[in-house]
Amino acid sequence: MEFNDLVKERYSVRSYKPDPVENEKLERVLEAFRLAPTACNLQPFKVIVIKTMGREEELRRIYKRDWFVQPPYVVAVCALPGESWVRKWDGWNSWQVDATIAMDHLILAAANEGLGTCWIAAFDPAAAREVLGLPEGVVPVAFTPLGYPADSAPAKKRRPLADLVRRDRW
């Protein structure tokens, strides 16, 4: 799909079919995650692909919506702050930005494959740590269901470009 069309058509899916996702599609989505740009190309993150079948109740501890566990997969993006680039002038750490860029690549690649996603940051981090068995130093950043949409895209509501863009100075 042409990129501008992809960006316009991608939406947050909140209803999924239980249909299996072809392994080739899943691998292309994960490859887009891997290829995402990061500060100094350090890639301070991991992705966890979780099969939902049989784990629905456990996964609902992380995010309580029923549609979260409808598709065959839930994907977790986790950051490794200790492995990321740190700006020397003020100590700013790139891990959150790096992980979210990779997640964005993943959700756009999924849409390109005809798959649905919904970026979820409103999850229970303590439950996520426990359910996924995350070791110390690993931070859950975002989740998304991954599967075929059972709904259709609502009209996008976005602010006008003129409200968001500044030229040359604030």
Biotite code that builds the C-alpha atoms (Angstrom):
import biotite.structure as struc

atoms = struc.array([
    struc.Atom([0.000, 0.000, 0.000], chain_id="A", res_id=1, res_name="MET", atom_name="CA", element="C"),
    struc.Atom([1.214, 3.533, -0.686], chain_id="A", res_id=2, res_name="GLU", atom_name="CA", element="C"),
    struc.Atom([2.485, 5.048, 2.588], chain_id="A", res_id=3, res_name="PHE", atom_name="CA", element="C"),
    struc.Atom([0.155, 8.057, 2.764], chain_id="A", res_id=4, res_name="ASN", atom_name="CA", element="C"),
    struc.Atom([-2.847, 5.786, 2.171], chain_id="A", res_id=5, res_name="ASP", atom_name="CA", element="C"),
    struc.Atom([-1.596, 3.430, 4.881], chain_id="A", res_id=6, res_name="LEU", atom_name="CA", element="C"),
    struc.Atom([-1.295, 6.275, 7.393], chain_id="A", res_id=7, res_name="VAL", atom_name="CA", element="C"),
    struc.Atom([-4.786, 7.500, 6.527], chain_id="A", res_id=8, res_name="LYS", atom_name="CA", element="C"),
    struc.Atom([-6.388, 4.043, 6.701], chain_id="A", res_id=9, res_name="GLU", atom_name="CA", element="C"),
    struc.Atom([-4.740, 2.673, 9.854], chain_id="A", res_id=10, res_name="ARG", atom_name="CA", element="C"),
    struc.Atom([-6.993, 2.918, 12.922], chain_id="A", res_id=11, res_name="TYR", atom_name="CA", element="C"),
    struc.Atom([-7.273, 1.586, 16.472], chain_id="A", res_id=12, res_name="SER", atom_name="CA", element="C"),
    struc.Atom([-9.116, -1.710, 16.132], chain_id="A", res_id=13, res_name="VAL", atom_name="CA", element="C"),
    struc.Atom([-11.382, -2.654, 19.024], chain_id="A", res_id=14, res_name="ARG", atom_name="CA", element="C"),
    struc.Atom([-13.038, -5.769, 17.627], chain_id="A", res_id=15, res_name="SER", atom_name="CA", element="C"),
    struc.Atom([-11.146, -8.760, 16.221], chain_id="A", res_id=16, res_name="TYR", atom_name="CA", element="C"),
    struc.Atom([-11.861, -11.993, 14.414], chain_id="A", res_id=17, res_name="LYS", atom_name="CA", element="C"),
    struc.Atom([-10.360, -15.144, 15.943], chain_id="A", res_id=18, res_name="PRO", atom_name="CA", element="C"),
    struc.Atom([-8.867, -16.062, 12.536], chain_id="A", res_id=19, res_name="ASP", atom_name="CA", element="C"),
    struc.Atom([-5.230, -17.159, 12.612], chain_id="A", res_id=20, res_name="PRO", atom_name="CA", element="C"),
    struc.Atom([-2.547, -14.791, 11.352], chain_id="A", res_id=21, res_name="VAL", atom_name="CA", element="C"),
    struc.Atom([-0.296, -16.277, 8.700], chain_id="A", res_id=22, res_name="GLU", atom_name="CA", element="C"),
    struc.Atom([3.263, -16.756, 9.950], chain_id="A", res_id=23, res_name="ASN", atom_name="CA", element="C"),
    struc.Atom([4.672, -14.897, 6.922], chain_id="A", res_id=24, res_name="GLU", atom_name="CA", element="C"),
    struc.Atom([2.631, -11.815, 7.817], chain_id="A", res_id=25, res_name="LYS", atom_name="CA", element="C"),
    struc.Atom([3.663, -11.997, 11.467], chain_id="A", res_id=26, res_name="LEU", atom_name="CA", element="C"),
    struc.Atom([7.326, -12.249, 10.451], chain_id="A", res_id=27, res_name="GLU", atom_name="CA", element="C"),
    struc.Atom([7.042, -9.182, 8.163], chain_id="A", res_id=28, res_name="ARG", atom_name="CA", element="C"),
    struc.Atom([5.455, -7.209, 11.003], chain_id="A", res_id=29, res_name="VAL", atom_name="CA", element="C"),
    struc.Atom([8.233, -8.253, 13.384], chain_id="A", res_id=30, res_name="LEU", atom_name="CA", element="C"),
    struc.Atom([10.869, -7.405, 10.775], chain_id="A", res_id=31, res_name="GLU", atom_name="CA", element="C"),
    struc.Atom([9.486, -3.854, 10.558], chain_id="A", res_id=32, res_name="ALA", atom_name="CA", element="C"),
    struc.Atom([9.844, -3.662, 14.356], chain_id="A", res_id=33, res_name="PHE", atom_name="CA", element="C"),
    struc.Atom([13.468, -4.806, 14.081], chain_id="A", res_id=34, res_name="ARG", atom_name="CA", element="C"),
    struc.Atom([14.296, -2.255, 11.379], chain_id="A", res_id=35, res_name="LEU", atom_name="CA", element="C"),
    struc.Atom([12.981, 0.769, 13.304], chain_id="A", res_id=36, res_name="ALA", atom_name="CA", element="C"),
    struc.Atom([15.513, 3.556, 13.829], chain_id="A", res_id=37, res_name="PRO", atom_name="CA", element="C"),
    struc.Atom([16.923, 4.003, 17.330], chain_id="A", res_id=38, res_name="THR", atom_name="CA", element="C"),
    struc.Atom([19.461, 6.305, 18.937], chain_id="A", res_id=39, res_name="ALA", atom_name="CA", element="C"),
    struc.Atom([22.930, 5.050, 17.948], chain_id="A", res_id=40, res_name="CYS", atom_name="CA", element="C"),
    struc.Atom([21.178, 1.938, 16.574], chain_id="A", res_id=41, res_name="ASN", atom_name="CA", element="C"),
    struc.Atom([21.284, 0.394, 20.056], chain_id="A", res_id=42, res_name="LEU", atom_name="CA", element="C"),
    struc.Atom([17.804, -1.183, 19.819], chain_id="A", res_id=43, res_name="GLN", atom_name="CA", element="C"),
    struc.Atom([17.187, -1.109, 23.599], chain_id="A", res_id=44, res_name="PRO", atom_name="CA", element="C"),
    struc.Atom([13.994, -3.154, 23.485], chain_id="A", res_id=45, res_name="PHE", atom_name="CA", element="C"),
    struc.Atom([12.417, -6.545, 22.985], chain_id="A", res_id=46, res_name="LYS", atom_name="CA", element="C"),
    struc.Atom([9.045, -7.602, 21.649], chain_id="A", res_id=47, res_name="VAL", atom_name="CA", element="C"),
    struc.Atom([7.034, -10.397, 23.244], chain_id="A", res_id=48, res_name="ILE", atom_name="CA", element="C"),
    struc.Atom([4.496, -12.119, 20.992], chain_id="A", res_id=49, res_name="VAL", atom_name="CA", element="C"),
    struc.Atom([1.862, -13.780, 23.182], chain_id="A", res_id=50, res_name="ILE", atom_name="CA", element="C"),
    struc.Atom([-0.667, -16.327, 21.913], chain_id="A", res_id=51, res_name="LYS", atom_name="CA", element="C"),
    struc.Atom([-3.987, -15.403, 23.458], chain_id="A", res_id=52, res_name="THR", atom_name="CA", element="C"),
    struc.Atom([-5.715, -18.796, 23.263], chain_id="A", res_id=53, res_name="MET", atom_name="CA", element="C"),
    struc.Atom([-5.855, -20.283, 26.745], chain_id="A", res_id=54, res_name="GLY", atom_name="CA", element="C"),
    struc.Atom([-4.353, -17.167, 28.353], chain_id="A", res_id=55, res_name="ARG", atom_name="CA", element="C"),
    struc.Atom([-7.342, -14.822, 28.104], chain_id="A", res_id=56, res_name="GLU", atom_name="CA", element="C"),
    struc.Atom([-7.956, -14.417, 31.843], chain_id="A", res_id=57, res_name="GLU", atom_name="CA", element="C"),
    struc.Atom([-4.279, -13.945, 32.596], chain_id="A", res_id=58, res_name="GLU", atom_name="CA", element="C"),
    struc.Atom([-3.919, -11.327, 29.845], chain_id="A", res_id=59, res_name="LEU", atom_name="CA", element="C"),
    struc.Atom([-7.056, -9.492, 31.050], chain_id="A", res_id=60, res_name="ARG", atom_name="CA", element="C"),
    struc.Atom([-5.107, -8.726, 34.219], chain_id="A", res_id=61, res_name="ARG", atom_name="CA", element="C"),
    struc.Atom([-2.888, -6.511, 32.059], chain_id="A", res_id=62, res_name="ILE", atom_name="CA", element="C"),
    struc.Atom([-5.744, -4.770, 30.234], chain_id="A", res_id=63, res_name="TYR", atom_name="CA", element="C"),
    struc.Atom([-9.337, -5.527, 31.125], chain_id="A", res_id=64, res_name="LYS", atom_name="CA", element="C"),
    struc.Atom([-11.151, -5.067, 27.804], chain_id="A", res_id=65, res_name="ARG", atom_name="CA", element="C"),
    struc.Atom([-12.559, -8.228, 26.207], chain_id="A", res_id=66, res_name="ASP", atom_name="CA", element="C"),
    struc.Atom([-11.413, -7.184, 22.722], chain_id="A", res_id=67, res_name="TRP", atom_name="CA", element="C"),
    struc.Atom([-7.804, -7.166, 23.986], chain_id="A", res_id=68, res_name="PHE", atom_name="CA", element="C"),
    struc.Atom([-7.781, -10.972, 23.879], chain_id="A", res_id=69, res_name="VAL", atom_name="CA", element="C"),
    struc.Atom([-10.044, -11.600, 20.852], chain_id="A", res_id=70, res_name="GLN", atom_name="CA", element="C"),
    struc.Atom([-7.299, -11.933, 18.203], chain_id="A", res_id=71, res_name="PRO", atom_name="CA", element="C"),
    struc.Atom([-4.733, -14.720, 18.133], chain_id="A", res_id=72, res_name="PRO", atom_name="CA", element="C"),
    struc.Atom([-1.933, -12.506, 19.493], chain_id="A", res_id=73, res_name="TYR", atom_name="CA", element="C"),
    struc.Atom([-1.156, -9.765, 21.943], chain_id="A", res_id=74, res_name="VAL", atom_name="CA", element="C"),
    struc.Atom([2.172, -8.033, 21.427], chain_id="A", res_id=75, res_name="VAL", atom_name="CA", element="C"),
    struc.Atom([4.174, -6.349, 24.186], chain_id="A", res_id=76, res_name="ALA", atom_name="CA", element="C"),
    struc.Atom([7.002, -3.927, 23.519], chain_id="A", res_id=77, res_name="VAL", atom_name="CA", element="C"),
    struc.Atom([9.430, -3.733, 26.419], chain_id="A", res_id=78, res_name="CYS", atom_name="CA", element="C"),
    struc.Atom([12.372, -1.382, 26.842], chain_id="A", res_id=79, res_name="ALA", atom_name="CA", element="C"),
    struc.Atom([15.811, -1.920, 28.310], chain_id="A", res_id=80, res_name="LEU", atom_name="CA", element="C"),
    struc.Atom([16.745, 1.512, 29.726], chain_id="A", res_id=81, res_name="PRO", atom_name="CA", element="C"),
    struc.Atom([20.188, 0.283, 30.777], chain_id="A", res_id=82, res_name="GLY", atom_name="CA", element="C"),
    struc.Atom([21.055, -0.468, 27.129], chain_id="A", res_id=83, res_name="GLU", atom_name="CA", element="C"),
    struc.Atom([19.889, 2.795, 25.562], chain_id="A", res_id=84, res_name="SER", atom_name="CA", element="C"),
    struc.Atom([21.674, 5.940, 24.487], chain_id="A", res_id=85, res_name="TRP", atom_name="CA", element="C"),
    struc.Atom([21.954, 8.748, 27.037], chain_id="A", res_id=86, res_name="VAL", atom_name="CA", element="C"),
    struc.Atom([22.508, 12.382, 26.051], chain_id="A", res_id=87, res_name="ARG", atom_name="CA", element="C"),
    struc.Atom([25.667, 13.599, 27.794], chain_id="A", res_id=88, res_name="LYS", atom_name="CA", element="C"),
    struc.Atom([24.533, 17.200, 28.369], chain_id="A", res_id=89, res_name="TRP", atom_name="CA", element="C"),
    struc.Atom([21.494, 16.487, 30.514], chain_id="A", res_id=90, res_name="ASP", atom_name="CA", element="C"),
    struc.Atom([21.247, 12.707, 31.019], chain_id="A", res_id=91, res_name="GLY", atom_name="CA", element="C"),
    struc.Atom([18.142, 12.302, 28.861], chain_id="A", res_id=92, res_name="TRP", atom_name="CA", element="C"),
    struc.Atom([17.647, 8.605, 28.043], chain_id="A", res_id=93, res_name="ASN", atom_name="CA", element="C"),
    struc.Atom([16.272, 7.514, 24.644], chain_id="A", res_id=94, res_name="SER", atom_name="CA", element="C"),
    struc.Atom([14.589, 4.249, 25.701], chain_id="A", res_id=95, res_name="TRP", atom_name="CA", element="C"),
    struc.Atom([10.979, 5.488, 25.622], chain_id="A", res_id=96, res_name="GLN", atom_name="CA", element="C"),
    struc.Atom([11.363, 7.108, 22.218], chain_id="A", res_id=97, res_name="VAL", atom_name="CA", element="C"),
    struc.Atom([13.231, 4.138, 20.762], chain_id="A", res_id=98, res_name="ASP", atom_name="CA", element="C"),
    struc.Atom([10.596, 1.656, 21.973], chain_id="A", res_id=99, res_name="ALA", atom_name="CA", element="C"),
    struc.Atom([7.683, 3.767, 20.736], chain_id="A", res_id=100, res_name="THR", atom_name="CA", element="C"),
    struc.Atom([9.233, 4.247, 17.287], chain_id="A", res_id=101, res_name="ILE", atom_name="CA", element="C"),
    struc.Atom([9.606, 0.461, 17.032], chain_id="A", res_id=102, res_name="ALA", atom_name="CA", element="C"),
    struc.Atom([5.985, 0.000, 18.147], chain_id="A", res_id=103, res_name="MET", atom_name="CA", element="C"),
    struc.Atom([4.850, 2.500, 15.513], chain_id="A", res_id=104, res_name="ASP", atom_name="CA", element="C"),
    struc.Atom([6.720, 0.569, 12.818], chain_id="A", res_id=105, res_name="HIS", atom_name="CA", element="C"),
    struc.Atom([5.034, -2.617, 14.049], chain_id="A", res_id=106, res_name="LEU", atom_name="CA", element="C"),
    struc.Atom([1.501, -1.207, 13.943], chain_id="A", res_id=107, res_name="ILE", atom_name="CA", element="C"),
    struc.Atom([1.980, 0.377, 10.513], chain_id="A", res_id=108, res_name="LEU", atom_name="CA", element="C"),
    struc.Atom([3.430, -2.855, 9.131], chain_id="A", res_id=109, res_name="ALA", atom_name="CA", element="C"),
    struc.Atom([0.473, -4.758, 10.594], chain_id="A", res_id=110, res_name="ALA", atom_name="CA", element="C"),
    struc.Atom([-1.975, -2.401, 8.873], chain_id="A", res_id=111, res_name="ALA", atom_name="CA", element="C"),
    struc.Atom([-0.086, -2.884, 5.625], chain_id="A", res_id=112, res_name="ASN", atom_name="CA", element="C"),
    struc.Atom([-0.667, -6.642, 6.006], chain_id="A", res_id=113, res_name="GLU", atom_name="CA", element="C"),
    struc.Atom([-4.403, -6.157, 6.568], chain_id="A", res_id=114, res_name="GLY", atom_name="CA", element="C"),
    struc.Atom([-4.067, -6.740, 10.307], chain_id="A", res_id=115, res_name="LEU", atom_name="CA", element="C"),
    struc.Atom([-5.500, -4.655, 13.099], chain_id="A", res_id=116, res_name="GLY", atom_name="CA", element="C"),
    struc.Atom([-3.823, -3.199, 16.161], chain_id="A", res_id=117, res_name="THR", atom_name="CA", element="C"),
    struc.Atom([-4.651, -0.826, 18.988], chain_id="A", res_id=118, res_name="CYS", atom_name="CA", element="C"),
    struc.Atom([-1.852, 0.968, 20.791], chain_id="A", res_id=119, res_name="TRP", atom_name="CA", element="C"),
    struc.Atom([-2.393, 0.435, 24.532], chain_id="A", res_id=120, res_name="ILE", atom_name="CA", element="C"),
    struc.Atom([-0.507, 2.356, 27.182], chain_id="A", res_id=121, res_name="ALA", atom_name="CA", element="C"),
    struc.Atom([-3.299, 2.268, 29.819], chain_id="A", res_id=122, res_name="ALA", atom_name="CA", element="C"),
    struc.Atom([-2.287, -1.158, 31.100], chain_id="A", res_id=123, res_name="PHE", atom_name="CA", element="C"),
    struc.Atom([-1.454, -2.353, 34.605], chain_id="A", res_id=124, res_name="ASP", atom_name="CA", element="C"),
    struc.Atom([2.372, -2.383, 34.706], chain_id="A", res_id=125, res_name="PRO", atom_name="CA", element="C"),
    struc.Atom([2.583, -4.579, 37.810], chain_id="A", res_id=126, res_name="ALA", atom_name="CA", element="C"),
    struc.Atom([0.306, -7.191, 36.220], chain_id="A", res_id=127, res_name="ALA", atom_name="CA", element="C"),
    struc.Atom([2.295, -6.957, 32.970], chain_id="A", res_id=128, res_name="ALA", atom_name="CA", element="C"),
    struc.Atom([5.555, -7.576, 34.832], chain_id="A", res_id=129, res_name="ARG", atom_name="CA", element="C"),
    struc.Atom([4.087, -10.599, 36.601], chain_id="A", res_id=130, res_name="GLU", atom_name="CA", element="C"),
    struc.Atom([2.219, -12.161, 33.670], chain_id="A", res_id=131, res_name="VAL", atom_name="CA", element="C"),
    struc.Atom([5.174, -11.757, 31.297], chain_id="A", res_id=132, res_name="LEU", atom_name="CA", element="C"),
    struc.Atom([7.825, -12.670, 33.863], chain_id="A", res_id=133, res_name="GLY", atom_name="CA", element="C"),
    struc.Atom([9.802, -9.505, 33.187], chain_id="A", res_id=134, res_name="LEU", atom_name="CA", element="C"),
    struc.Atom([13.173, -9.333, 34.894], chain_id="A", res_id=135, res_name="PRO", atom_name="CA", element="C"),
    struc.Atom([14.475, -6.274, 36.706], chain_id="A", res_id=136, res_name="GLU", atom_name="CA", element="C"),
    struc.Atom([15.618, -3.601, 34.252], chain_id="A", res_id=137, res_name="GLY", atom_name="CA", element="C"),
    struc.Atom([12.936, -4.413, 31.654], chain_id="A", res_id=138, res_name="VAL", atom_name="CA", element="C"),
    struc.Atom([10.089, -1.896, 31.335], chain_id="A", res_id=139, res_name="VAL", atom_name="CA", element="C"),
    struc.Atom([6.769, -2.689, 29.610], chain_id="A", res_id=140, res_name="PRO", atom_name="CA", element="C"),
    struc.Atom([6.056, 0.259, 27.297], chain_id="A", res_id=141, res_name="VAL", atom_name="CA", element="C"),
    struc.Atom([3.037, -0.602, 25.163], chain_id="A", res_id=142, res_name="ALA", atom_name="CA", element="C"),
    struc.Atom([0.747, -3.449, 24.161], chain_id="A", res_id=143, res_name="PHE", atom_name="CA", element="C"),
    struc.Atom([-1.367, -4.165, 21.110], chain_id="A", res_id=144, res_name="THR", atom_name="CA", element="C"),
    struc.Atom([-3.729, -6.923, 20.106], chain_id="A", res_id=145, res_name="PRO", atom_name="CA", element="C"),
    struc.Atom([-2.767, -8.295, 16.687], chain_id="A", res_id=146, res_name="LEU", atom_name="CA", element="C"),
    struc.Atom([-5.232, -9.946, 14.344], chain_id="A", res_id=147, res_name="GLY", atom_name="CA", element="C"),
    struc.Atom([-7.847, -9.419, 11.683], chain_id="A", res_id=148, res_name="TYR", atom_name="CA", element="C"),
    struc.Atom([-10.318, -6.593, 12.352], chain_id="A", res_id=149, res_name="PRO", atom_name="CA", element="C"),
    struc.Atom([-13.983, -7.460, 12.869], chain_id="A", res_id=150, res_name="ALA", atom_name="CA", element="C"),
    struc.Atom([-15.016, -3.811, 12.712], chain_id="A", res_id=151, res_name="ASP", atom_name="CA", element="C"),
    struc.Atom([-14.372, -0.954, 10.315], chain_id="A", res_id=152, res_name="SER", atom_name="CA", element="C"),
    struc.Atom([-12.511, 2.292, 10.652], chain_id="A", res_id=153, res_name="ALA", atom_name="CA", element="C"),
    struc.Atom([-14.390, 5.190, 12.211], chain_id="A", res_id=154, res_name="PRO", atom_name="CA", element="C"),
    struc.Atom([-13.891, 8.681, 10.805], chain_id="A", res_id=155, res_name="ALA", atom_name="CA", element="C"),
    struc.Atom([-10.564, 10.091, 11.982], chain_id="A", res_id=156, res_name="LYS", atom_name="CA", element="C"),
    struc.Atom([-10.744, 13.167, 14.156], chain_id="A", res_id=157, res_name="LYS", atom_name="CA", element="C"),
    struc.Atom([-7.514, 15.122, 14.092], chain_id="A", res_id=158, res_name="ARG", atom_name="CA", element="C"),
    struc.Atom([-6.605, 18.711, 14.768], chain_id="A", res_id=159, res_name="ARG", atom_name="CA", element="C"),
    struc.Atom([-5.865, 20.854, 11.705], chain_id="A", res_id=160, res_name="PRO", atom_name="CA", element="C"),
    struc.Atom([-2.250, 20.844, 10.561], chain_id="A", res_id=161, res_name="LEU", atom_name="CA", element="C"),
    struc.Atom([-2.042, 24.606, 11.150], chain_id="A", res_id=162, res_name="ALA", atom_name="CA", element="C"),
    struc.Atom([-2.654, 23.945, 14.874], chain_id="A", res_id=163, res_name="ASP", atom_name="CA", element="C"),
    struc.Atom([0.272, 21.527, 15.063], chain_id="A", res_id=164, res_name="LEU", atom_name="CA", element="C"),
    struc.Atom([3.024, 23.024, 12.908], chain_id="A", res_id=165, res_name="VAL", atom_name="CA", element="C"),
    struc.Atom([5.358, 25.893, 13.688], chain_id="A", res_id=166, res_name="ARG", atom_name="CA", element="C"),
    struc.Atom([7.843, 27.204, 11.144], chain_id="A", res_id=167, res_name="ARG", atom_name="CA", element="C"),
    struc.Atom([11.351, 28.334, 12.088], chain_id="A", res_id=168, res_name="ASP", atom_name="CA", element="C"),
    struc.Atom([10.445, 29.247, 15.722], chain_id="A", res_id=169, res_name="ARG", atom_name="CA", element="C"),
    struc.Atom([7.775, 28.546, 18.284], chain_id="A", res_id=170, res_name="TRP", atom_name="CA", element="C"),
])
